[in-house]
Amino acid sequence: MGFPLHRPRRTRQSDLWRRMVRETHLSLDSCIYPLFVVPGRGVRHRVESMPGISQLSVDEAVAEAREVAAAGVPAVLIFAAPAQKDAKASAALDPKGLAAQAISAIKDACPQLLVWADVCLCGSTDHGHCGHVLPNGRIDNDASVESLAQVGLNYARAGADAVAPSDMMDGRVLAMRQLLDREGFETTPIVSYAAKYASSFYGPFREAAESAPAFGDRRSYQMDPANAREALREVLQDVEEGADLVMVKPAGPYLDVIRQVRDAVHLPVVAYQVSGEYSLIKAAAERGWIDERAAALETLTGIKRAGADLIITYFAPQLAKWLAE
Ligand code: PBG
């Protein structure tokens, strides 16, 4: 029987009631904060399209990591934009490359912080694609997988607490798992960008990571935004290949996918609230068109409610402040 017996507003009538019947809780414990590392010293170069976010040299990235760790953020995700870019992605394959330097410096300075390392080739290739490109312009999947596994091993050796392949090549999780195990890193988890869509919401990130493709697009490896069943196939395959956590990316436009993945697997599900999702809120807030805090908290709550256990978000340091208020 419905109204007048049932009045759902009864448990909405005060802050105290709302607090008690709340189903979803945001916590810093589930947040990961991305850092963009560039060459040099003392560099803090603002990313125009991402207010509040800067490209940081290793020393500045260490300072930033210290700050967010002190605020209670448990993990960072490292992206590097090395100066040297070539067809082979030599900078990523260099065991002493920029990302490896950043990982070990942050790990030394902040042992209490988990350092996740994004594993991809796009920041180090001159063509900006996530894998090796054949003379005919196609992506060489299996050669890319070999390089990516090697890059993952480099980052594990540098001290990364987790490696996160974001390239979307087929078979890279298994290859990385096998190489890590063979080299004594059987305890390093793999966070797989399992269902990563070819999204327009990565636009601002490509400025931050200097990783826009020089020709073509990423649609032959990243997923078609129209597909959800395929996302489940990708996720289940990565689980079989040995992923420890699986990711859906972007988050906001793919809440249905997050929910389906949450229901299909028993691993932790990570959602990536990407650069474009962040910048939209920032830009509207700067114009006074939206309440930044309320909008950010609402999107993060929605992502959690959809089923994400962990959220990678550029709002992490602000969330620390908002939750402490
Ligand atoms: C690179 C990578 C991208 C992002 C994370 N890793 C960009 C891309 O695939 O073009 C996007 C993150 C964001 O937009 O915040 N493989």
Residues whose N, C-alpha, C, O or C-beta is under 5 A from the ligand:
A	BS01	PBG	C120 C122 S166 D167 F201 Y202 F205 V274 S275 G276
